[in-house]
Amino acid sequence: MSEAVLTLCGVHADLGARPVLRGVDLEVRRGEVVALLGANGSGKSTAVRTAVGLVPVASGAVELFGGPRERFRDWRRVGYVPQRTTAAGGVPATVAEIVASGRLARSRFGRARKADRDAVRAALELVGMADRAKDRMDALSGGQHQRVLIARALASRPELLIMDEPLAGVDLASQQTLAHTLQGQVAGGTSVLLVLHELGPLEPLIDRAVVLRDGRVVHDGPPDRSPEGHDPVHHAHPPHHVARDGHLATSPLPTGERAD
């Protein structure tokens, strides 16, 4: 059995005074693609934010590549795509500059080398945004913005890629581009943890589905079975999501609903 690259063991986490994670156990092994599913408010985004240190652990433990997360320093091995962000932070940054920021952990003294420039170019090509490299971020659509964030995460050539709702606001063509991109990353040995609202074109890549409900894991196993053992529809359309009762369902959530 391959080694674990990410482990959450009995993790409890709070947002403000509200408990969100209630003893979550989650493991991603080398070369594995794991989908983290659940209804709104189930704790999916909090789980991945806890994994990368953006939310403190109230109790329990998080490990990255076999060691405690709080001692982990080699962040170039981890690529993280947040659910929502203003990547340029109000600064008139270009697409290439945002993607280049993903290489900072590999750059010497913050200076871009040829290897860094090549990695940025390759990452933009992977997500189909190479022709927009010199454009400002505020000139992009929501879907293009998301693809740039994905390229930023890929630029460091991570061993573990954590993506929070990467399909949100992205059209079908871009979803298929992402699926193809991830297929290549996984073939190269990258481990992937995906928070998903819909499996969509990514479904064939998923090795395991972990379903959260009220901050607890209610299912951890093959994605072709629901927690209660019912077979969901295997086609990407209509898309799969997890309904409020924890079943893998095939109709979209009501308009306007978002995963946490």
BELGINOR-V879146 format. One record per pair of residues at least 12 apart in sequence whose C-alpha atoms are under 8 Angstrom apart, sorted by sequence separation. I is the first residue (numbers start at 1). J is the second residue. If there is no record, write none. Layout:
i: [I,I]
j: [J,J]
This chain:
i: [10,11,12,208,209,238,239,240,241,10,11,103,208,209,237,238,239,9,10,11,208,209,238,9,10,129,207,208,8,9,53,100,150,207,232,8,9,52,53,100,103,206,232,233,7,8,51,129,232,7,8,129,227,228,6,7,100,127,146,226,227,6,7,99,127,226,227,5,6,20,21,179,183,226,4,5,6,20,127,146,179,225,4,5,96,99,124,127,146,4,5,21,99,126,143,175,176,3,4,20,21,143,144,175,176,179,2,3,76,124,142,143,175,2,52,123,142,143,166,218,76,123,161,163,165,166,167,75,76,159,160,161,162,163,164,165,166,120,123,143,159,160,161,162,163,164,165,167,211,213,120,123,158,159,160,161,162,163,164,165,13,122,160,203,213,212,120,201,211,119,200,13,23,95,96,119,199,200,45,95,96,94,95,200,15,94,95,199,200,94,95,198,199,13,14,94,95,198,199,8,13,14,93,94,197,198,13,14,92,93,197,6,12,13,92,196,197,11,12,13,92,11,12,127,11,12,10,11,88,99,103,128,10,11,87,98,99,102,106,127,9,10,11,98,101,102,105,127,8,9,99,100,102,103,8,9,95,99,102,103,7,8,98,99,102,127,198,7,8,100,126,6,7,99,6,7,5,6,5,6,5,6,4,5,197,4,87,197,81,81,81,80,79,79,79,79,77,79,76,77,78,79,83,76,77,78,79,80,81,82,83,76,77,78,79,80,81,82,83,77,78,79,80,81,82,83,78,81,83,48,48,45,48,45,44,33,32,5,31,36,31,32,33,34,35,36,37,30,31,32,33,34,35,36,37,38,30,31,32,33,34,35,36,37,30,31,33,35,29,28,28,28,44,43,42,43,35,42,43,33,34,35,37,42,43,33,34,35,36,37,38,39,41,42,33,34,35,36,37,38,39,42,32,33,34,35,36,37,38,34,36,26,5,24,22,23,24,25,21,22,23,24,20,21,22,20,21,38,39,37,38,39,40,37,38,39,38,39,38,45,46,44,45,44,40,43,40,41,42,40,41,39,40,38]
j: [22,23,24,220,221,250,251,252,253,23,24,116,221,222,250,251,252,23,24,25,222,223,252,24,25,144,222,223,24,25,69,116,166,223,248,25,26,69,70,117,120,223,249,250,25,26,69,147,250,26,27,148,246,247,26,27,120,147,166,246,247,27,28,120,148,247,248,27,28,42,43,201,205,248,27,28,29,43,150,169,202,248,28,29,120,123,148,151,170,29,30,46,124,151,168,200,201,29,30,46,47,169,170,201,202,205,29,30,103,151,169,170,202,30,80,151,170,171,194,246,105,152,190,192,194,195,196,105,106,189,190,191,192,193,194,195,196,151,154,174,190,191,192,193,194,195,196,198,242,244,152,155,190,191,192,193,194,195,196,197,46,155,193,236,246,246,155,236,246,155,236,50,60,132,133,156,236,237,83,133,134,133,134,239,55,134,135,239,240,135,136,239,240,55,56,136,137,240,241,51,56,57,136,137,240,241,57,58,136,137,241,51,57,58,137,241,242,57,58,59,138,58,59,174,59,60,59,60,137,148,152,177,60,61,137,148,149,152,156,177,60,61,62,149,152,153,156,178,60,61,151,152,154,155,61,62,148,152,155,156,61,62,152,153,156,181,252,62,63,155,181,62,63,155,63,64,63,64,64,65,65,66,65,66,258,66,149,259,149,150,153,153,153,154,156,157,156,158,156,157,158,159,163,157,158,159,160,161,162,163,164,158,159,160,161,162,163,164,165,160,161,162,163,164,165,166,162,166,168,162,164,164,195,195,195,186,186,160,186,193,189,190,191,192,193,194,195,189,190,191,192,193,194,195,196,197,190,191,192,193,194,195,196,197,191,192,194,196,191,191,192,193,212,212,212,213,206,213,214,205,206,207,209,214,215,206,207,208,209,210,211,212,214,215,207,208,209,210,211,212,213,216,207,208,209,210,211,212,213,210,212,210,191,215,214,215,216,217,214,215,216,217,214,215,216,215,216,241,242,241,242,243,244,242,243,244,244,246,246,259,260,259,260,260,257,260,258,259,260,259,260,259,260,259]
